[in-house]
Amino acid sequence: MATVTFSQLRKVYSNGFEAVHGLDLTIANGEFMVFVGPSGCGKTTALRMVAGLEDISSGDLRIGDRLVNDVPPKDRDVAMVFQNYALYPHMTVAENIGFALKVARVPKAEANRKIHEAASILGLNDWLDRKPGQLSGGQRQRVAMGRAIVREPAVFLMDEPLSNLDAKLRVQMRAEVSRIQHNLGVSTIYVTHDQVEAMTMGDRVAVMCAGHLQQCDTAQALYKRPVNLFVASFIGSPAMNLYQGTLNQDVTEVKLGSQTLVLPDQVAAAHPELRAHGGRGVVVGLRPEHLSVAVDEAVGPALKGDVDLVEELGSELMVHFKIDAVNAYPGGAPLEDDEGPRNGGQGVARVGPDTPVRGGERVRFAVNVDGLQFFDPATEEAIW
């Protein structure tokens, strides 16, 4: 086991494209660290630099106390689990798991012991004599993990290992991978573009965008206190509703389009920096689960919206609505769908399955003000 330390790590390709910008991050001994972000954000490039599959342009990379910038991949004491499993189709499960041991000329008795130990951990004992073509996707993924486990590396590297599985199996394997990693206690870097996967698996989650580390923290901290507009919009499913708004001078109200949302004293108390923004524009964040359909006019702070669609998910409803405000997005550019730019006050509320709401209705949404978040529209940084 070992720590992994990125110190101002940069990756610049020959065409001048900078994939990773000065990454500073320390992964603790035995920690499960998840790198998450949209396609092209640099997360896989960072992983490949740890593996030695990408050269480092500048900065330092340490595994434990050892500087490994120029150490060949085979000498870094890391094991990688790939997206496509990379199993040998002509070999049995046991032969695939033990291949690295055979290459390393590990004595047969010791190799067999390690293969059976890994198979026991992964529940593969009954399939050791089968070929990969006779296995399900989940079983093949376990074999790929077994091949990494028997090497007893200092660091596991996992590059979107569950992306080829169906939805139900992915949920099952998320729990399985987390359990195995915590039982083994091996430092692990896990790359995914799926923020739900990231939130449910990692001890900490590193959110990346355009090659920059945006925030690294626990899942709960990312959800409750995102440092900027990008993290707020990326973390959470469905995504946070973000609107352009204007505070009044004494920070007791915020105007969203033609509507005014009353801000009780507790809001200013929870966001002391908000007073410096009195009378100015802000971005207001509302998570879908902090909205509910109000049936009582005396409910407190609320917004009226026109319901476009109600998605019934069994245990809950997703209510898609519009208010006459302008959506805010990271970088100032509106999201787009098939009908063009989206900036017309779209929002989503997550409500109970028995909520009386239908498409086409105008509904009053009660706002849980304890969940409100605010951002500076110029810097896109959170206001606390």
N, C-alpha and C positions, 0 to 999 in steps of 0.2 A: 504494500500500500504506500501511497505517496501523495503529496500535494502537487498541484499543477499551478504554475504562476506565469501569467502573461504580463510582461512589462513593456508598455508602449509598443506592442506588436503591430507591425504594418505589413500588408501585402499589396504590392503594386505590380501589375502585369506589364509586359513589354510594350503594350500599346498605350500605357499611361493610366489605365483604369486602376483606381485604388479600391480594392475589395474590402479591406479591413483597415480602419483608421485608428492607430494608437490604442490598441485594446489593453486595458489595465484590469486584471481580475485574478483573484486567488481562489482556487478550488481546494477546500480543506481535505485532509486525509479521511477517506471513506465517504465523502459527500457525493450525493447524486445531484449533479448540476445539469439543468436543461437549458439549451440555447434555443430560443424561439424567435420567429420573425417572419415577414413575408419573403417570397422568393427573391433571391438576389441580395439579401441583406448582409451576407458575409458569414453566416453561421456555419455552413458546411466548410467554407474556406478555412475558418479558424480551427475546426476539427481536423481537417486534413493537414494543417501545419503542425498540430500536436502529433499526428501519426507519422509525419515526415514525408507525406505525399505532396506537399507544396513547400517550396522554398520560402524562407522568411526574408522579407526585404529589409527590415530593420527592427530593432527591439530585441528583447530577450525572452526565451521560453525555457522554463525550468521544470523538470519533473523531479520532485524531491529537492535535493540540494544541487542537482547536476544540471548544468547548462547544456541543452540538447540541440541548439540551433543547427549544428553541423553533424549531429550524430545520425548514422543511417537508420532507417525505419526498423530494421531487424534488431537493432541494439537499444531501442528505447524502452523496452519492457512494457509495451502497450499491446492490447488485443482489440481488434475492430470487428464489429458486427455490422454487416452491410444491409442495405435495403433489399437487395435481390438474393440474399442468403449465401450465394456463391458456394454451393455444395457440389461435390463431385458426383455426378449421376451414376457412375459405375461402381462406386464404393458403398458399403453398408453404412448404417448410422454409426456404428462403433468405429469403423475405419475413418469416416469423416471427422468424428469427434477427436480421434487420436492421431490425425494426420500430422499436426505440428510436433507431437511427441515423437513420432517416427522419424521425421526430418531431423529432430534434435538428438536422435539415437538414444532416447530414454530406454532403459532396460524394460523388456517386455512385461515382466511381472508388475513393475511400478506403473507402466503405462496402462495396463489393464485395470489396476486399482483406481487410477485417476479417472479413467473412462467410466467405470461403474459408479464412482462417487458422483461424477457430473450427471450421469444418467438418472441417478436416484434423486438428485436435487431437482431435475427437470421433469421427472415422471416419464422417462424414456426407456426404462428397463425392458419393457415388453416389445420394443421396436428396434433393438440393437442390431438385429440381423436383416432388417429391411433396407431397401434402397430408397433414396429420396423420392422417386416417382411413385412410391406406394404410400406416401405420407400426405397428410393435410397441410395446408399452409401454416397453421399454428405449430404443428409438429416439426416442420422444416425450420421454422424460426427458432424453435427450442434447440434443434441440432446445431444451428449456427451459434447460438449462445453457448452450448456445451463445448464447442470447439474453442471458444474464447476462455471459458472457465478453466479447462484442463491446463492451460498455460500458466495459470496463477499469476497474471500480470499485475503490475503496480497500478495500471489504469485501464479501464474499459472505455472504448469509444464506440458509440452507437449512432449510425447515420440513418434516421427515419426507418428503423427496423420494422415498424408495424404498418407501414403505409400500403403494403400489398394485401393486407388482410381485410375481410369484410367487417362491417361495423360492429356486429355482435362479438366477433372474435377479438377485435381490437380492444374492446372494453375489458374482456377477460384477460388478454395478454398484458394490458397495462398494469393490472394488479399483480400478475405473475412476475413481470420484469421487476417491478418495485420490490416485491417480496424477496426475490432472489438477490437483488443488489444489496438490500439491507442485511440479509442473512450473511452474505459474503463479506460485506464491509469494504468493498473495493471502490476507490475513487472512480467516478463515472461521469463522462460527458455525453449527453444525449441530445441529438439534434432533431427538431421537429418544426413543421410550420403550423401544426395544430395546437392552438393555445389551450384548448380543453385538455389535451394530452399533457401539455407542459404543466398546467396548474395542478393536475391530479397526481403527477409522478415525482416532481422534483423537490428536493430539500430546499433548493433555491432555484429561481428562474432568471436567466439573463435575457432581457428583451433587446433585440438588435434591429436597427433600421439603417439602410444605406451605408453599411459598414461601421456604424457607430454603436457602441453600447449605450442604450438609453437608460436602463435601470436594471439592477440586480438585487433581488430580495425574495422573501417568501411569497407564496401565492397570495396569501391574505393581505400582505402589505402592498403588493402590486394592485390588488383589487380596491383596497380601501384608500390608499394614498399614492396614486400614480404621480410621478414627478412632472409629467408633461402631457400634452394633448395626444401625442402618438400612443403612449402607453395606455392612456385612458380609453382611447378608441379601439385599441387592439385587444386589451384584456377584458374578458367578459363575453358571455354568449347568452342572448343576443348582445350586440355591442351597446355601449353607453349612448344615450341620446345627447347630442351636443347642439346647442343653439347659441346664436349671437344675441347678446342682451346688453342692457344698459342699467347700471345701478343708479339709484337716486343718491343724493349727497350724503345722507346720514345712514346709508346701507340698511334701510328697512324694507326696501322694495327693489325688484329687478324687473325691467320691462322686456318682454319677449314678444316682438311684433306689436299687436294692438292690445295684448293682455299684460296685466301686472301681477306678478307673483309676490305675495307678502312674505318677508323674511323675518321670522321671530328673532328675539335677542340671542337665542342660542346659536344662530347661524354665525353672527359676528363674533361670538365668543369662541366658536370652534375654528373660525378663520380670521384671526386677529389682523393679518395682513390685508384683509379685504377693505378695511377702512381707508387705506391709502388709495384705493381705487374708486372711492365715492364720486359719483357724477360722471364716471367714465364707462367705456365699453368693456365687457367681459364675455368670456365664453362660459356658459352654464351647462354643467353635466348632470344628467338624470339617468340613473340606471333603470332598466325596465322593471325590475323587482321593487323599485321604490315608488311606483305608480300603482294606484288602484282605482277602480270605478266607484265614484262617490254617489251614494243614493240620498245622502243627507246634505242639504244646503249649508249647514253649519259645520261642515267637515273641517274647515281650516284652509290653509294654502292649497290652491287648486288651479288647474288649467282646463280649458274647454278645447276639445279636438273632434274632428270628423273621422269616424271609423271607416277605413278602407276595406279591411279584411280581418277576419277572426280565424286563427289557426287553432284547431282543437287537437291537443296532444295527449288527451286522456287525463293526466294528473294536473294539467294547467292549460290555460289559453294564452296565445300570443296575439295581442290586439294591435294591429297596425293602424296608425292614425296620422292625421296632419293637423298642425296648428299654423296660424299665419305668422310664422317666424322664419328665420333663415338658418339652415343647418350650418354648423361650423365643422371643418375638417382639418387635420394636420397639413401644414404647408399652404393653407388657404385655397386649395383646389377642391371643388366639390366632387364627390363620388359620381360615377356614371353607371347607368343601366342601359337597357335596350332603347329607352326613350330619350336618352341624352343626359345632361348634367342633372344631378339631384341636389337641390338646395332649398326645396320648398317646404321645410318644416316637418319632414317625415320623422316618425317616432314609433317606438314599440313599447307596449306595456305587458308585463308578465303578471297574470292574475289567476285566481282560483278557477277550477273547472266549472263551478256553478254560478259564476258571475253573469248577471243578465245583461249581455251586450251582443249586438249584431252589426254586421256591415251596413253602412249607410246612415247610421245613427250619429247624432251629435251628443257627445258624452263629456261629463265633467270628471276629470281625473284628479283625485286627491294626491298630493305630493308629500312624501316623507322627507321633510326638510333636513333631517339628520344625515341623509344620504347625498345631499347636494354637494357638487364639486364645482370649483371655479378655476378659470385659467386666464392668464394674460393673453389677449389676442395678438400682441406684438411679439412677445418672446415665446409664446405657447407653453410657458412654465406654469405649474400649479400654484394657486394662491392659497396659502394656509395661514 
